[in-house]
Amino acid sequence: MSLSAHEIRELFLSFFERKGHTRVKSAPLVPENDPTLLFVNAGMVPFKNVFLGVEKRPYTRAVSCQKCLRVSGKHNDLEQVGYTSRHHTFFEMLGNFSFGDYFKESAIEYAWEFVTGTLKLPEEKLYVSVYRDDEEAYRIWSEKVGVPSERIWKLGDEDNFWQMGETGPCGPSSEIYVDRGEEYEGDERYLEIWNLVFMQYNRDEKGNLTPLPKPNIDTGMGLERVASVLQNTKTNYEIDIIYPLIEFGEGVSGHRYGESPDTDVALRVIADHLRALIFAISDGVLPSNEGRGYVIRRILRRALRFGYKLGVEEPFLNRGIDLVVDIMKDPYPELDMSREFVKGVVRGEEERFIRTLKAGMQAVEELIERAKEEGRDTLKGEEVFKAYDTYGFPLDLIDEIARERGLKIDIAGFQEEMEKQRERARKHFKVETKKVKPVYQHLKDIGKTSEFVGYEHYEYETELMGVVKGEELVSELSEGEEAELILRETPFYPERGGQVGDTGVIESDRALFKVEDTQSPVDGVIVHRGKLLKGTLRVGDRVVARVDRERREDIMRNHTATHLLHAALKNLLGEHVRQAGSLVADRYLRFDFTHFEALTREELKSIEELVNEKIRENMPVQVNEMDYQSALRSGAVAIFEEKYGDTVRVISAGEFSRELCGGTHVSRTGDIGYFKILSESSVGAGVRRLIAQTGRWAVETAFREHTLLEDVAQSLNAKEEEVLSRLESLKSELKEKEREISRLRQELLKFQIETSVKREEVGEFTLFWGKFKGVGAEELRNLADMLRHKTGKDVVFLLSEKDGKLSTVVAVSKETTDRVKANQLIKELGRALKGGGGGREDLAQGGGSNPGGFEEAVKILRNRLKDISSGGQ
C-alpha cells in the first residue's frame, strides 16, 4: 500500500481519535521545564510529568505526531546520520498514550488493528518482540492477537526495556517488525516499525526502579520508517518528504545519488540536516558556542563539510530552506512564519563557517609542517582534536590531508580528547530536573485553586484557603514566619510570560502579611510568598488582598510598551523580527528579538520615535477572548515558545499591534507616558536585546542624563551644544602631546644606545651589548629591535634592572636566524643570570635573579659566536 507521509500521519492521528484519544499538537523541540534534556527526543517527553504523576491533563488518552531531535545524550544519532539507511537527527514520532487508562492488552490490540487493518500490512510479514520476563505481553500476542509463537521473539534489556534518559519513566516494551524479504540483510530485512512501551516504573539517580502511581502506555512509530515500508523504498531517504532534498543536493553539487557510497553519504547528510536546521531554528534554537546552540551549529557545519567534500565551496544550505518549508508547512505552519528568519540565520552561519574552513585548512597545514620539523610521522591526538573542535574539521578530512603528506594521525589520542569533551558536556548539562513540590499538586487535586481577578481589581476581599510552610500545608501562621498563602480569589498577578509577579499586602482584622512575590507553580495554583509582619492568620480567615498599585501600573506601562516595541521593530526592520524572550518589570523592560546585525543610531531613533508616536495617539488597548485559531486568523502575533490554551486573550493597541498575551496592560497607550531606549546589544547569533523604560522611570533617566550633560558642559567651560566639539578638540590636543612624547622617547632611546651600548665584532657577527637602570621590558625590546637592523649580521644582548626586577632581551638579524637563534641563546645566557626565557628565533625575552652575572653572560655569548663563526654549533 503506497501512501504519502502526510497521509500516514493523518491516518494514525484519526485512527486513535476514533479510539477516544485526544489529538495533541507537537510540542516545540526545546523541552518545557526539563533541563535534563537538550531536545525533545521522543514522543513521550511532553507528557513526562503526567507519567510521573505530578501533572494532570483533561484527558487520559492522547495521540500525537511529535517533532524529535536525537543529537545528544543517550539517544545521539548524529555521527551515524548519512552512513545508515534509517538514522536521522530530525524525525517525526507517531505515538498513542494512556495515562492510567488502558494498558498492555488494548495497546497491543490497537497497534495490530492499525498496522494490519489501516495500513494493510500482511500479517504473515509481521513479527513481534517482547521483554524476556514479560509473560503477560507474550500471552496477549500469542493468545489474543494470534501471532504464531515462532514470530514472537523474547529479547533482553538492550532491545526491549525502554527509558527516556538516565533517569525518569521507563518500562518493558514490545516491538513490531516487518519482514521486507530475502533481498535485504540483517536489520534491513526485519525492520522495526513500532515500539510499544509499557510504562510501569520511574528510575532514580541511583538506578532504582519505583512503580509509577498508575501504569501507562507510551508508543512510538517513526513516520519516516513506516513511510519507507509503505512506499517500498530501500532507505528512509527515498520517501516523498525527503527525496526532494536529495535532489536539491544533486543540483547544487553536480553529483548523482547512487554514483558512489561517499556521494550517497554526503547527499543524505545534507538532506537530513536541512530538515533539522529549519525545525530547530524555527523553535528558537540559534547556532552558538554552547548548549543547544552548539549542537545546531555542529549540524549546520557537518552539512557544509559534506557539501565541501562534493566540491561545493560557497553557502548553499539557505537555498534549500524554501523546499523544506513547502514540503512540511501544512502539518507545521510555524515553519512558514519563520521562513525568512531561518534563511538569514543559516546564510550568516554558512558565510562565517566557510571563512573558518579556509582558516582551518591553513591550521592543518601548520600542524603537518610542525610535525615534519620535529621529525614525527604522526599528528598527535590533541592536535587533531583541536583542528576538529576549533575549525569543525572532520576527522576523515584531516586524515586524508595528512596521508597525502605522508603522515598518520593518532586516532586513539583523538578519541581520548573526544571523550574528555563529552565528559565536560555531561557535567555541564547534567542538572536536576525542576521538580514541582508535591504540596502544590496536592492543592490542585483537592480543588484549592485560585481565581485571578486582577484584570479588574487591585484590591479584593476573599478567603484564605491554604498556608504552605516549606513542603507542608499548615492551618495557622504566626507573626514573623515566612510562608506562601493561597487565596480563593486574588488580584495578584503571578510571574508568567515574562511579566514579574505582583507585590503588596494581605491583611485581616488582626494580621498583616507582606507579599514579596507571586508565583504559579502549578496551573491554577497561585501562591503569595512573603512574611507575616504582625498578628496571626488561620485558614478560613476573611482577608483583603491589596496589590502595590503604583508598582503594578509601572509594570503595565512596560508590558504594553513591549507590544508597541515589537510592532515597531517588525514595521521598521522587517517581518523576520520575532520575539526571542522578554522581561517586564516595574523599572524597565527587556526585549530580545531576532535580527542579524546591530541596530544603527538612526534605526534606534526611528524605533523610539515610532513607539512614542503611538503613545501620543492615545489608542485604546482592547482585550478580546477567542479560540486560538481564530486569534491567529485575526492577525494576532503568537510567541511560538509560549504555551497557549484553547481560549486565548488578544491584546490590541488600535490597528498597530495585536498579540496573544495573558499579562496586564494599560487601558490606553497614552497611559504609558514616555518610552526611552537605554541600550542595544547582542545576546547570541541572530538575537539582539533592547532595554528600555517608560513612564516616571524613563522621565527620571532623561532628567539624570540631562543633568550629567550640564555638569560636563560646565566642567569643559562650554555650552551644552559645544560639548562634543570641545571634547574632539581636547582629543586632538592629547594626540599631539602623545606624538611629542613619542618623539622624545625616540631621542632618549638613541642617547641610551650611544651611552650604554657597546659594539664589537665577534667572528663574522656584530655584537651589541649593554646594561641599563630603570628601563622597562618593552623599551628594552624596542632598543634591541633598533640595533638588530644595523649590518644584517647583528646579535644584541641587553639587560635592565627596574623596580627590583631583572629583564633581558636577545635579538638577532633575521638573515642570521638559520645559524643563531635568539630563543636558544636566551636560555644559555639565562643560566649565568639564574634565570631563563623564551620567544622567537629572531627575538626572545627573559629574566633572572643575578644581575652580577651579566659580564659572565656576555663572555659566554662571545665564545658562542666565535664557535659558530669557526663552523661549530
N, C-alpha and C positions, 0 to 999 in steps of 0.2 A: 504494500500500500504506500503510494508516494504522496506525502503531504508536505506542505511548506512548513518551515519552522514556526511561522506566525499561526498557522492553522493548528499545529500540535499544541502550542501554548494555550490557545483558546479552548481547544477540546479538553485539555486537562483541567483548566480552571472551571469550565462549565460543568464537567462531569462531577467534580466534587461539590460544586454549588448545589447540584441536584441531590447530593447526598447530605445536605444540611450544613455544609461548610460555608463560612463567611469568607468572601474574596477579600484579601488584604493586599494593598498595593506594595510594591517593593520598597523597602527602606533604603536610605542612602547608603553608599559603600562605607562611609565612616560610621562605626558603631556608636549608638547613643548611650552615653554614660557607662561605657565599658572600656577602660584603659588597658585591659589585658589583651586586647586585640587591636592591631593596626587597621585592619579592614574586615568587613563582613565577609566571612569565608564559607558560609553555609546558610541554607535557608532558615535554619532554626535560630540563628543568632538574634534576630529582633525579638524572639519570644523567650530568650534565656531566662529572664526574671519570672516569666509565667511558669516555666518548668520548675524553677526553684521555689515557687510558691510565695514570692514576695510581691507579685503584681497580678492583678486580675484584669481580664478583658470582658467585655459584654457578650462574649461568645465562648463556647467550649470546643468548637471545631473551626479550623481555618485552612485556607488554601492560598498559595501564593506562587508567584514566579519571581524569585529574589535575585537581584544583581549580586555577583560574588567576585572577589578578587583574592587569588591564592598566591601570595608573593612573599610571605613572611611567616616566621614561627614554625609550628609543627607541620602545617599544610603550606609548603613552599614549593611551587612548581616552576619557578622562573627559569632555572638553568636547563630544565628539560624541554621547555617550550621550543618547538621547531624541530627537535630531534625525534619526537614520537608522534604518533598519529592522533593522540587523544588529549594530551596535556594543553592547558590554556592558562593564561594569567586571569583574564576576564571570562566569565561564563555565566549562564543563567541556570538557576536551580529551581526546578519544579518541585513543590512539596505540599503534602497534606499533613495536618497536625491535629492531635487530640489532646486537650488539656484536662485529664482526669475523666474523659468521657469514654469512648470506646478504646479497646486495647488490641491485643495481637490478632484475635480471630477476625474482627472487622477490617483491620488494616490489611491483612493478607488477602481477604476476600475482595476488598475494593481494588487492590493492586492487580489481582488476577483478572477481575472483570474489565479493568481499563485496558490492560495490555492485550487481552485476547478478544474482548468484545468491541472496544472503541478503536484501538489501533490495529486490530485484526492480525496480530502476530500468531503464527501457527503454534498450537500447543506443543506439538512434537519437537519444535525447535527451542523450547524454553527449559531452562534448568534453574534450580534454586539452591542457595546455601543457607545454612543456619549455624548458630554458635554451637560448638561441640557439646555443651552442657544443657542446651535449651531443648528439652524433650517436648515441651508444650508446642513450640513453633513447629517442630518436626511432625508432630501428630496432626496439626492443623493442615499443613501442606499435604501430608500423605492421606489422611482420612477425610477431611472436609473438602479440600480442593481436588484431591485425586491425582496428584503428581506422583508418578511411579518412583519407588524408593531409589532406583538406580540413577534418577535425575535429581536427587536431593543430596547435597554434599554437606558433611559436617566439618567445619573449619575452626581454627583457633583464634586467639586474641587479635593477632595482626590483621586478620581478614574480617572477622565478624564480632568485634567488640568496638563500639564507636565512642569517641569522645571529641568534644569540640576543641579543647585546648589542654594544657597541663592540668587545669582544674575545671570543675563545672559539671553540668549534666552529662550523663553517659549511660550506656546500657548495651545488651546484646543486640545483634542485628541479623537481618535476613536479606539476602540479595537475589535479584532476578537476573539471569544471564540469557543471552541469545546465542544459539549455535549458528554461526554465519557460513559454515560449510568448510569442506576439506581444502579449498583454495587458500584459506587463512591458517596461520600457525599460532599455537600458544594462546596468549591472552587475546590476540586478534580474532581467533576463531570463537572462543567462548567469551563474549563481551558482556560485562556487567552493565546493566542499564538503569537499575533502580535499587536503592538501599533503603530498607525499612528498619528504622531504629526503634527498639522498644525501650524507651527512656524510663529507667527504673531507679537510677542512683545519682548521687552527687559526689564527685571526687574532690577531697580537700587537698591542701598543700602537701600533706604527708602521704597522699595516695590512698587514704582510707575511703571506702565506699559507704555512703549513708543512703538508705532508701528515701526516695522523694515522697513528699506528702501524698501524692497520688501518681500512679504510673501514667505515662504519657506516650504519645506516638509522634515520631518525627521521621518523615521520609524525605528522600532526595533523589530526584531523577534529573540528570544533566540534559538540558534541552538539546545541546549540540550533538551529544552522543546518540540520543534516540532518533534525532533527525537523520543522522548518518545511516542508522539501520533502516529507517523507513524510506530514505531516498537512495539506498543501496550504493553509497559512496565508500570508497576504500578507506578514507580517513575523514575526520571531522572537518577538515579544511576544504572539502569539495561541496559542502552543503550550501544551500541557496543564500544564507545570510553571511557566509564567509568567503566563498569562492570569488565574488566580485572584487574583494580586496586582494586576493592572489593576482587577479588580472590587472589590478591597479599597479601592483609591484612589478609585473611583467612590463607594463607600459613605461614606467619611469626608469627601469634598468636595461630594457632591451633583451633580457634573458627570458627563457620559457620554462614554465613549470614542467618538470619531468625530464629536463635535459641532463641533469646530474644531481646526485644526492646533496651536494653542497648548495646548489641553487635552490633546491626544494626547501632545505632548512631555512635559508635566508628569506625566501618569499613567505614561508609560514610565520616566521618571527615578525616580519613587517605587518602581515595581516592581523595576527593576534594582538600585537602591541598597539596598533592603531585603535582597535576597539577598547582596549584597557585604558588608553590615554584619554579618549574623549569621555568615557563614562566617569573616570576618576576626577578629571578636571571639572566636569560639569557638576560633580557633587562637592566642589570646593577644595579639592586637594591640589595644591600648586607645587610644581617642582622646587625643591630646596635642598639644603645640605643636611637635613636631619629629619628623623621621624618618617611620617607618611610621605612627605615631600621628597625625601631622599630615594624612597622606593620608586616613586613615579619618575624621578629624574633618571634612575637606573634603567627603567623600562624604555624610556624615550631614547637614551643613549645606546642601549642594546640594539634597538631597531635601526638607529642611524649607523651603527658599526656594521650590521649585516648589509645595509644598503651600500656602505663604503666598500665592502668585500665584493659587491656586484658591480662596482665601478661608479656608483652614484656619489659624487663628492660635493653636492650642493643640497640645501634644505629641500626636502620633498614630502615629509610626513604631513605637513599642514595642508598639502594639496589633496590628501585622501580623506580629510575630515568631512567634507560635504557628502561623500559617498557613504560613510558610516551613518551619518545623521539621516540621510534619505532612506537607508535600509531600516533603521531602528526607531525612527521618530514616532511611529504610530503607538507602539506599546510604551515608549518612554518619551513623552512630549517635552520633557525638560531639556533634552538634547538640542532641540530646535531653538529653544530660548537661549542656549549657551553657545550656539554655533560660532559666531564671530569672535566671541571671547576666547574660546578654546583655540581657534586658529591663531590668534595673536600670541597666546601663551606658548603654543608649540613652535611657532615660527621663531620667536625670540630665543627659545631654548636651543633650537636647531642651529641658529646662527652662532650662538655662543659656543656650542659644543664643537662645531666644525673648526672654529678657531683653536679650541683646546686640542682637538685631534691632531691638527698640524703641529702644535707645540709639543704634543705627546710623541709624535714621530721623531722630533729633534731630541727629546729626552731619552728615548730608547736608543737612538744612535750614540748619544753621550755615554750611556751605560755600557754599550758594546765597546766603544773606544777605551773607556776606563778599564774594562776587563782585559782588553788586549795589552794595554800599557802595563798592567800588573801581572801579565803572563798567565791569566786564567783562561780556561776553556769553557767556563760555566758562569752564567749570570746567577747571582745569589737570589735566594727566595725572597728576601726582604726588598731587594732592588726591583724584582719583577712585580711584587705586590704593590710597591709604591707607584709604579707606572700604571698598574691596573686600577688602583684606587683613586689616584690623583687625576689621571687623564682619561679614565674609563676605557683603557686599552684591554681588549680581550686577551686571555692567556694564549689562545692559539695563534693570534696575530703576532704577539711578542715572540713566540716560539718560532714562527715562520721566518720573521726577520732575522732572529738570532742564527737559525740554521743556515740561512743564506750567507751569513758572515762567518760560518764555521764554528759557531758556539752552541752549547746546550743551555738549558735552563734548569734550575733546581726546583723541580715540581714539589718535592716533599717539603722544602722550606717555604714555598709559596702557600701550600695548603696549611701549614702551621700558622702562618701570618693570617690567612683567611679565618681560621678557627679563632684566633685571638680577637679578630674584629667581630665575629659572630658573638663571642662571649661578652665583648663590650656592649654590643647591641642588646643582648639578652638582659644584661644588668640595667641598661638604660630604659628598656621598655617593660621590664617585669615589675609592675606596680600593683598594689592592692586594688581589687575591684571595689568601686564605690558602693558600699553596702547601705541599704536603707535600714534604719533601725526598725526592728520588729514592732516596736510600740506604735510607730506611725501607721504601718499596715493594719495593726490591730484596731487602731482608732477608726480607720476607714471601714474595716469589716463590721464593727459594731455600730456603724452609722454616725459616728461623731465627726462629720464633715462640716465645713463652714460655707455659708452663702456669702459671696462677696457683694457688698452693697456700696463699694467705694466710688463707683462711677457717678453716683448721685449724692453721696453723703461724705462729709468729713468727720461727722460725729454720729454715733448710733448707740442707742440703748439696747442691750442684749443680755444673753445668759452665758456665764462661764461654764463650759461643758467639760473641760478637762485641764489638768495640770501635769506636765511632764517634767520630771527632775531626773537628769541623766538618761537612764534607759527605762525608767518606770513611771507608771501613772500613779499620782498621789491625789488625795482628796482635799488637802489643805496646804497652804503656803504661808510661811511666817516672815515677818519683817527681816530684811537683809538677805533673803535667799534668792538665788538665780533660778530661773525656770523658763518653760515655754507654755504659754496659755493658748487654749483652743476655745474660740467663741462660736456661738450658734450662727450669728451674722457678724461680719466685720467690714469696716470701711478701710482697713489697712491693706494696701496692695502688696502682695508677696513678690519677691525678686523673681523675674522671669522675662524672657525676650529681650535681655539687655538692660531692662529698667531695674534700678535698685529697689530694695524693699523699703516700705514706709517706716517712720519712727513716730513716737508720740507717747500718749499715756492711756492707761486703762484704770478707771477708778470706780470704787463703790462708796457707800456712805461711811465706810470705816477703813478703806485701804487705798493706796496709790501705787500703781505698778508702772515703771518706766519701760517703754518698748524701744529697744535699741536696734532691732532688725525684724523683718517679717519674711518668712520663707514658706515654701510649699513643697515639703519633701516627698509627698505622695499626692497625686491628683485629687483635689477636693479637700485635702487636709491643709489648713493654713495655721502656722504656729507663730506666735508673737514672742520673740526672745527678749529677755531683759531681767530686771531686778525689782523686787518688791521694796519700795522705799519706806513705806510705813503701813502699819496695821496687819490684818490677816485676811486672806482670801480663801474661800471654800467653793468647791464645785457646787453649782446651783445658784450661786450669788447673782443678783442682777448688777450689771456693771455698765458704765458708759465708756465706749471706746472712742478716743479723740485723736485724730491724726494731726501731726505737726503740719498745719495748713500752709504756712509760708514755705516750708521745705518742699511739700508736695507740689505747690504751684510752680516752684523753680524747676522741679523735675518735669512737670507737664510742659513748660515752655521749651525745655531742651528736647523733649520727646517729639513734639510737633515740629520743632525746627529740624530735627533729624530727618523727618519725612520730606520737608521742603528742600533740605540739602540733597537728599537722594534724587529727587526730581530735577533739581538744578544741575547736578552732575550729569545725569542722563541727557538733559537738554543741551548742555554746553559741550560735553566731551564725547557723547555717543551712546548708543543703546548697549554697547558692550559692558557698560558700567553696571556692576551688581554689588549689592551689599555683601560684605565678607565678614561682618561682625560689628557689634556696636556696644557702647556702654552709655546709658542715660542716667546721669547722676544729678545732684542738685546744683553743683557749682560749675559743671562743664559737661560736654558731651564728647564722645569719641566715636568716630565713624570710619570703619575700614571698607575699602571698595576696590573693585578690580579695575586696574588701569596699568598701562605698560611703561609709563615714564613719569618723572617728577613733574608736578604742575608748575608752570611759569608764574611769575608775579602777576602778569596780565590775566592769566586764567583764574588765579585765586581772587583777584579783584572782581572779575566778572561774576564769579560764583557768589561772592559775598554780596555784591550789588543786587543780583537777581533774587536771592533769598530775602534781602531787606525790602526789595520792591514788593514781593508777595506779602510780606508782613504789613507794609503800609496800605496795601489794598484791603486789609482787614476782612479777608474772605471768611465765610462761615466754615467751621470744621464740623462736618457731619459724620454721624456714626450710623451704619446700617448693618443689620444682621441678615445673612443669607447663606445658602448652601455653598460649599467650596467651589464647585464647578461653575455656578452662576457668578460667583465673585471673580473668578478668572476671566470669564467671558465679558464681564463688565470692564475689563482692563486693569483690574487691581493687581499690583505687584506683590508676588508671594516670595518670601525669603525661603529658598528651597531647603535650607538646613533646618528650618523650624518645623515643629510638629503641629499640624492643624487637625481639628476635629471635622465632623461633617458640617457643622454650622460655624461660620466664622464672622468676625467683626471687620467691616471695611471702613477705614478712616479716610475721608475725602476732604481735601482743602481746595474748595472750589473745583475747577477743572484742571488745576495744575498738578495735584498729587492725589493718588488713590492707592492705598496699601492695605494688606491684611495685617491686623495688629490687635493684640489684646491689652495694650497699655492704656495709660490715662493721658488725656490731651486737653489742651485749652479749647474754649468754645469758638474763638475767632482768632485768626492769625495775628491780628493786631495786639492780642494779649501777650505775644512773645516780646514785644517792645523793640529789641535791637539784637542783631546777630553779628558776631565777630569771630573770624577765624584766628586762632592763636598760632597754629603750626601745621606743617605738612611734612610727612616723612614716609619712608619705606618700611614695611614690616615683612617683606619677603618678595620673591619673584612675582611680579604682576599684581601686587597688592600695595595700595597706598593708604595712609592714615591721616585723617584730619581731626584736629582737636579744636573745639570752638566753645563759645559761651553765648548766653542770651540774657536778656533782662538786666536786673540790677548788677549781676556779676560781670556782664560784658561792659556795662557803663563804668563800673569801678576800675576794670582793667584799662579802659580807654583813658580815664582820668589819670591813672597812675602813669601810663605811658607818656601822656602829655606833660605831666609834672616832671618826669625824667628828662624829656626834651628841653623843658625850660631850664632845668639845672645844668644840663650840658651846655646849652647856649650861653648861660651866664658864666660858666667856667671858661668857655672859649672867648668870652667877651665879644659875642656875635649875636646877630638877630637869629630867630629860630629858622628862618628860611635860608640863612647863610651857614648853618652848622655843617652841612655836607661839604661845601666848598672850602670852609675853613679847615676841616679835617683832611681833605685832599692836599691842601697847601702844607699842612704840618707833616703829612706823609712824605711829600716831595722834599721838604727840608731835612727830614730824618734820613732819607736815602742819600742825599748829598753828603751829610755828615758821615754816613757809613762808608761811602766811597772814599772820603778823605782819610778816615781811619784805616781803610784797607791799603791806601797808598802809603801811609806812614808805616804800616806793618811791613810792607814790602821793602821799604827803605831800611827798616830795622833788621829784617832778615839778611839783607845784603851786608849790613855793617857787622852782624854777628858772624857771617861767613868769613869776612875779611879778618876779624879779630880772634875768632875762636876755632876756626877750622884750619888744619894743616893739610898740605897736599904733598904727596911724594910719589915717585914712580917706583913700582914694585914689579919686577919682571916686565911683562908686557902690559900690566894694568896701571891705571892711575888711581891711587888710594887717597880718599878724603876721610879724615877722622877728627873728632873734636868732642869736647866735654863742656856742658852748659849748666848754668844755675837758673832755676825759675822758668824754664821753657816747658810748656805743656806737650803732651804726646802728639797732638795734631800739628802744632807748629814744628815740632821735630821732624815729623813726616814730610811737611812741606819743604823744609830745608833740604832733607835728603833727596826729595824729588827734583829740586832745582839743580843739585850737584851731579846727579847721575846722568845728566844730559850734556856733559861738557865735551867728552872726547869719543864716546862710543864704546870705551873700554873702562868705564868708571866703576869703582866699588866704594861705597860710602858706609861708614860706621860712626854713629853719633849716640851720645849718652847725655841725659839730663836728670838733675835732681830738682823736684818741686814738691813742696808740702810733705817732705819726708818720703816721697815715692820716687822710685828709680824707673826711668823709661829708656828703652833702647830702640834703635832702628837700624836695619841693614838694607841698603838699596844697591842694585846693580843695573847697568845699562842693559836694555832688552836684548841688544845684539850679543851679549855675553852669557845669557842665561843657559845656553847649551853646555857651558863649562863651569860657570859659577852660579850657584843657586842661593838666593837670599834666605829662603826658608830653611835651608840646611845650615848655612853659616850662623844664623841667629841662635840655633841650638848649641853649636860648638862653642861660640863666644860666651853664651849664657852660663856655661859651667864655671868660667872664671869669675863671673859676677854672682854666682849662686842663684841662678835664675834660669830662664828659658824663653821660648817664644815660638811664633809661627806666622804663616802668611803665604804670600805668593812667591813664585820663583824670582820675581824682579823686585819685590818689596815686602819686607817682613818686620814685625814689631814684637818687642818683648819687654822684660823687666828683670829685676833681681834684687838682692838684699846686700850686696857687697860692692859699693862704688869704688873701693880701693883696688879692685881687680881690673880696673879699666885698662891700665898700662899693659897688664898681662894679656888681656884680651886683644889689644892692638898687636902685640908681639905674635900671638897665635895667628891672627889674621894675615900679618906679613908673611909668616912662614907658609901658610896655606896657599897664598897667592904665588909665592916663589915656586912652590911644589907644582902647582897647576901649570905655571909658565914653562917649567922644565919638562913637562909631559906627564907628571904624576896625576893622581886622582885623589 
